[in-house]
Amino acid sequence: MTASVAKSAAPTYAILVWADERNVYAQLPSQNAPYVAAFPRSEGGLSAVLHHLGAMHVEHSGEPYLRPPVPTQEMRRLGLTSNDREAARDVLKKLGVIG
């Protein structure tokens, strides 16, 4: 049991959601400022909101998702893939060349 009072009962990954006559809005956290996404007030829009809520929970409960880098034209010309790049990075880490 903690000795302090929480500011909210909501979990840390909770977001603000509201609706008007036409749309359902969700305020999503981002690096620069909060992002407000609008979805149609319908079954499909509500389904999309719930999908994004689940995605936000998954992203914040573990490591952030980092989009894999696109192989450069030179890598493609040499026939190298992103897996080859990762294998090379692992070898360099093991040798202590990179941290």
PyMOL CGO cylinders between C-alpha atoms (Angstrom):
from pymol import cmd
from pymol.cgo import CYLINDER

trace = [
    CYLINDER, 0.00, 0.00, 0.00, 1.35, 3.41, -0.92, 0.3, 1, 1, 1, 1, 1, 1,
    CYLINDER, 1.35, 3.41, -0.92, 1.51, 6.33, 1.48, 0.3, 1, 1, 1, 1, 1, 1,
    CYLINDER, 1.51, 6.33, 1.48, 0.57, 8.93, -1.15, 0.3, 1, 1, 1, 1, 1, 1,
    CYLINDER, 0.57, 8.93, -1.15, -2.64, 9.75, -2.98, 0.3, 1, 1, 1, 1, 1, 1,
    CYLINDER, -2.64, 9.75, -2.98, -2.75, 9.25, -6.75, 0.3, 1, 1, 1, 1, 1, 1,
    CYLINDER, -2.75, 9.25, -6.75, -3.79, 12.21, -8.94, 0.3, 1, 1, 1, 1, 1, 1,
    CYLINDER, -3.79, 12.21, -8.94, -6.03, 9.88, -10.95, 0.3, 1, 1, 1, 1, 1, 1,
    CYLINDER, -6.03, 9.88, -10.95, -7.28, 6.32, -10.85, 0.3, 1, 1, 1, 1, 1, 1,
    CYLINDER, -7.28, 6.32, -10.85, -6.57, 6.01, -14.59, 0.3, 1, 1, 1, 1, 1, 1,
    CYLINDER, -6.57, 6.01, -14.59, -3.55, 3.95, -15.67, 0.3, 1, 1, 1, 1, 1, 1,
    CYLINDER, -3.55, 3.95, -15.67, -0.51, 5.74, -17.09, 0.3, 1, 1, 1, 1, 1, 1,
    CYLINDER, -0.51, 5.74, -17.09, -1.42, 4.78, -20.66, 0.3, 1, 1, 1, 1, 1, 1,
    CYLINDER, -1.42, 4.78, -20.66, -4.99, 6.21, -20.42, 0.3, 1, 1, 1, 1, 1, 1,
    CYLINDER, -4.99, 6.21, -20.42, -5.91, 8.91, -22.93, 0.3, 1, 1, 1, 1, 1, 1,
    CYLINDER, -5.91, 8.91, -22.93, -8.64, 11.54, -23.11, 0.3, 1, 1, 1, 1, 1, 1,
    CYLINDER, -8.64, 11.54, -23.11, -11.61, 10.70, -25.39, 0.3, 1, 1, 1, 1, 1, 1,
    CYLINDER, -11.61, 10.70, -25.39, -14.72, 12.82, -26.10, 0.3, 1, 1, 1, 1, 1, 1,
    CYLINDER, -14.72, 12.82, -26.10, -17.44, 13.10, -28.70, 0.3, 1, 1, 1, 1, 1, 1,
    CYLINDER, -17.44, 13.10, -28.70, -19.68, 15.65, -30.35, 0.3, 1, 1, 1, 1, 1, 1,
    CYLINDER, -19.68, 15.65, -30.35, -22.61, 15.19, -32.74, 0.3, 1, 1, 1, 1, 1, 1,
    CYLINDER, -22.61, 15.19, -32.74, -20.37, 14.20, -35.68, 0.3, 1, 1, 1, 1, 1, 1,
    CYLINDER, -20.37, 14.20, -35.68, -17.06, 12.79, -34.40, 0.3, 1, 1, 1, 1, 1, 1,
    CYLINDER, -17.06, 12.79, -34.40, -15.30, 10.92, -31.61, 0.3, 1, 1, 1, 1, 1, 1,
    CYLINDER, -15.30, 10.92, -31.61, -12.00, 12.54, -30.64, 0.3, 1, 1, 1, 1, 1, 1,
    CYLINDER, -12.00, 12.54, -30.64, -9.00, 10.97, -28.94, 0.3, 1, 1, 1, 1, 1, 1,
    CYLINDER, -9.00, 10.97, -28.94, -6.09, 12.99, -27.57, 0.3, 1, 1, 1, 1, 1, 1,
    CYLINDER, -6.09, 12.99, -27.57, -2.99, 10.88, -28.21, 0.3, 1, 1, 1, 1, 1, 1,
    CYLINDER, -2.99, 10.88, -28.21, 0.42, 11.63, -26.69, 0.3, 1, 1, 1, 1, 1, 1,
    CYLINDER, 0.42, 11.63, -26.69, 3.26, 12.46, -29.06, 0.3, 1, 1, 1, 1, 1, 1,
    CYLINDER, 3.26, 12.46, -29.06, 6.82, 13.73, -28.82, 0.3, 1, 1, 1, 1, 1, 1,
    CYLINDER, 6.82, 13.73, -28.82, 6.08, 17.39, -29.58, 0.3, 1, 1, 1, 1, 1, 1,
    CYLINDER, 6.08, 17.39, -29.58, 2.54, 18.01, -28.32, 0.3, 1, 1, 1, 1, 1, 1,
    CYLINDER, 2.54, 18.01, -28.32, -0.67, 16.06, -27.84, 0.3, 1, 1, 1, 1, 1, 1,
    CYLINDER, -0.67, 16.06, -27.84, -2.29, 14.95, -31.11, 0.3, 1, 1, 1, 1, 1, 1,
    CYLINDER, -2.29, 14.95, -31.11, -6.08, 15.00, -31.40, 0.3, 1, 1, 1, 1, 1, 1,
    CYLINDER, -6.08, 15.00, -31.40, -7.38, 12.37, -33.80, 0.3, 1, 1, 1, 1, 1, 1,
    CYLINDER, -7.38, 12.37, -33.80, -10.96, 12.61, -35.08, 0.3, 1, 1, 1, 1, 1, 1,
    CYLINDER, -10.96, 12.61, -35.08, -13.01, 9.55, -36.00, 0.3, 1, 1, 1, 1, 1, 1,
    CYLINDER, -13.01, 9.55, -36.00, -16.54, 9.40, -37.43, 0.3, 1, 1, 1, 1, 1, 1,
    CYLINDER, -16.54, 9.40, -37.43, -19.23, 8.88, -34.82, 0.3, 1, 1, 1, 1, 1, 1,
    CYLINDER, -19.23, 8.88, -34.82, -20.28, 5.47, -36.12, 0.3, 1, 1, 1, 1, 1, 1,
    CYLINDER, -20.28, 5.47, -36.12, -19.57, 1.82, -35.44, 0.3, 1, 1, 1, 1, 1, 1,
    CYLINDER, -19.57, 1.82, -35.44, -16.53, 1.96, -37.72, 0.3, 1, 1, 1, 1, 1, 1,
    CYLINDER, -16.53, 1.96, -37.72, -15.22, 5.13, -36.07, 0.3, 1, 1, 1, 1, 1, 1,
    CYLINDER, -15.22, 5.13, -36.07, -15.66, 3.72, -32.58, 0.3, 1, 1, 1, 1, 1, 1,
    CYLINDER, -15.66, 3.72, -32.58, -13.94, 0.53, -33.68, 0.3, 1, 1, 1, 1, 1, 1,
    CYLINDER, -13.94, 0.53, -33.68, -11.00, 2.60, -34.97, 0.3, 1, 1, 1, 1, 1, 1,
    CYLINDER, -11.00, 2.60, -34.97, -10.78, 4.51, -31.67, 0.3, 1, 1, 1, 1, 1, 1,
    CYLINDER, -10.78, 4.51, -31.67, -10.73, 1.27, -29.69, 0.3, 1, 1, 1, 1, 1, 1,
    CYLINDER, -10.73, 1.27, -29.69, -8.07, -0.12, -32.03, 0.3, 1, 1, 1, 1, 1, 1,
    CYLINDER, -8.07, -0.12, -32.03, -5.88, 2.94, -31.44, 0.3, 1, 1, 1, 1, 1, 1,
    CYLINDER, -5.88, 2.94, -31.44, -6.43, 2.72, -27.69, 0.3, 1, 1, 1, 1, 1, 1,
    CYLINDER, -6.43, 2.72, -27.69, -5.15, -0.83, -27.76, 0.3, 1, 1, 1, 1, 1, 1,
    CYLINDER, -5.15, -0.83, -27.76, -2.18, 0.18, -29.90, 0.3, 1, 1, 1, 1, 1, 1,
    CYLINDER, -2.18, 0.18, -29.90, -1.31, 3.03, -27.54, 0.3, 1, 1, 1, 1, 1, 1,
    CYLINDER, -1.31, 3.03, -27.54, -1.42, 0.65, -24.57, 0.3, 1, 1, 1, 1, 1, 1,
    CYLINDER, -1.42, 0.65, -24.57, 0.88, -1.83, -26.28, 0.3, 1, 1, 1, 1, 1, 1,
    CYLINDER, 0.88, -1.83, -26.28, 3.36, 0.89, -27.28, 0.3, 1, 1, 1, 1, 1, 1,
    CYLINDER, 3.36, 0.89, -27.28, 3.56, 2.37, -23.79, 0.3, 1, 1, 1, 1, 1, 1,
    CYLINDER, 3.56, 2.37, -23.79, 3.69, -0.86, -21.84, 0.3, 1, 1, 1, 1, 1, 1,
    CYLINDER, 3.69, -0.86, -21.84, 6.96, -1.98, -23.43, 0.3, 1, 1, 1, 1, 1, 1,
    CYLINDER, 6.96, -1.98, -23.43, 9.65, -0.55, -25.63, 0.3, 1, 1, 1, 1, 1, 1,
    CYLINDER, 9.65, -0.55, -25.63, 8.57, 2.12, -28.12, 0.3, 1, 1, 1, 1, 1, 1,
    CYLINDER, 8.57, 2.12, -28.12, 8.07, 0.95, -31.69, 0.3, 1, 1, 1, 1, 1, 1,
    CYLINDER, 8.07, 0.95, -31.69, 10.88, 2.05, -33.96, 0.3, 1, 1, 1, 1, 1, 1,
    CYLINDER, 10.88, 2.05, -33.96, 10.26, 1.75, -37.67, 0.3, 1, 1, 1, 1, 1, 1,
    CYLINDER, 10.26, 1.75, -37.67, 12.97, -0.41, -39.25, 0.3, 1, 1, 1, 1, 1, 1,
    CYLINDER, 12.97, -0.41, -39.25, 15.28, 1.56, -41.52, 0.3, 1, 1, 1, 1, 1, 1,
    CYLINDER, 15.28, 1.56, -41.52, 14.73, 1.26, -45.24, 0.3, 1, 1, 1, 1, 1, 1,
    CYLINDER, 14.73, 1.26, -45.24, 17.73, -0.34, -46.95, 0.3, 1, 1, 1, 1, 1, 1,
    CYLINDER, 17.73, -0.34, -46.95, 19.67, 2.16, -49.03, 0.3, 1, 1, 1, 1, 1, 1,
    CYLINDER, 19.67, 2.16, -49.03, 20.07, 1.75, -52.77, 0.3, 1, 1, 1, 1, 1, 1,
    CYLINDER, 20.07, 1.75, -52.77, 23.70, 0.75, -52.23, 0.3, 1, 1, 1, 1, 1, 1,
    CYLINDER, 23.70, 0.75, -52.23, 22.67, -2.01, -49.81, 0.3, 1, 1, 1, 1, 1, 1,
    CYLINDER, 22.67, -2.01, -49.81, 20.09, -3.29, -52.29, 0.3, 1, 1, 1, 1, 1, 1,
    CYLINDER, 20.09, -3.29, -52.29, 22.67, -3.19, -55.10, 0.3, 1, 1, 1, 1, 1, 1,
    CYLINDER, 22.67, -3.19, -55.10, 25.02, -5.31, -52.98, 0.3, 1, 1, 1, 1, 1, 1,
    CYLINDER, 25.02, -5.31, -52.98, 22.21, -7.71, -52.11, 0.3, 1, 1, 1, 1, 1, 1,
    CYLINDER, 22.21, -7.71, -52.11, 22.24, -6.87, -48.37, 0.3, 1, 1, 1, 1, 1, 1,
    CYLINDER, 22.24, -6.87, -48.37, 19.12, -6.88, -46.22, 0.3, 1, 1, 1, 1, 1, 1,
    CYLINDER, 19.12, -6.88, -46.22, 18.15, -5.34, -42.89, 0.3, 1, 1, 1, 1, 1, 1,
    CYLINDER, 18.15, -5.34, -42.89, 18.85, -8.74, -41.27, 0.3, 1, 1, 1, 1, 1, 1,
    CYLINDER, 18.85, -8.74, -41.27, 22.42, -8.55, -42.59, 0.3, 1, 1, 1, 1, 1, 1,
    CYLINDER, 22.42, -8.55, -42.59, 22.74, -5.08, -41.07, 0.3, 1, 1, 1, 1, 1, 1,
    CYLINDER, 22.74, -5.08, -41.07, 21.49, -6.34, -37.70, 0.3, 1, 1, 1, 1, 1, 1,
    CYLINDER, 21.49, -6.34, -37.70, 23.90, -9.29, -37.80, 0.3, 1, 1, 1, 1, 1, 1,
    CYLINDER, 23.90, -9.29, -37.80, 26.81, -6.94, -38.53, 0.3, 1, 1, 1, 1, 1, 1,
    CYLINDER, 26.81, -6.94, -38.53, 25.71, -4.65, -35.68, 0.3, 1, 1, 1, 1, 1, 1,
    CYLINDER, 25.71, -4.65, -35.68, 25.61, -7.64, -33.29, 0.3, 1, 1, 1, 1, 1, 1,
    CYLINDER, 25.61, -7.64, -33.29, 29.15, -8.66, -34.30, 0.3, 1, 1, 1, 1, 1, 1,
    CYLINDER, 29.15, -8.66, -34.30, 30.44, -5.10, -33.80, 0.3, 1, 1, 1, 1, 1, 1,
    CYLINDER, 30.44, -5.10, -33.80, 28.80, -4.95, -30.36, 0.3, 1, 1, 1, 1, 1, 1,
    CYLINDER, 28.80, -4.95, -30.36, 30.32, -8.30, -29.40, 0.3, 1, 1, 1, 1, 1, 1,
    CYLINDER, 30.32, -8.30, -29.40, 33.77, -7.04, -30.46, 0.3, 1, 1, 1, 1, 1, 1,
    CYLINDER, 33.77, -7.04, -30.46, 33.27, -3.83, -28.44, 0.3, 1, 1, 1, 1, 1, 1,
    CYLINDER, 33.27, -3.83, -28.44, 33.54, -1.55, -31.46, 0.3, 1, 1, 1, 1, 1, 1,
    CYLINDER, 33.54, -1.55, -31.46, 30.11, 0.01, -30.81, 0.3, 1, 1, 1, 1, 1, 1,
    CYLINDER, 30.11, 0.01, -30.81, 28.13, 0.31, -27.58, 0.3, 1, 1, 1, 1, 1, 1,
]
cmd.load_cgo(trace, "trace")
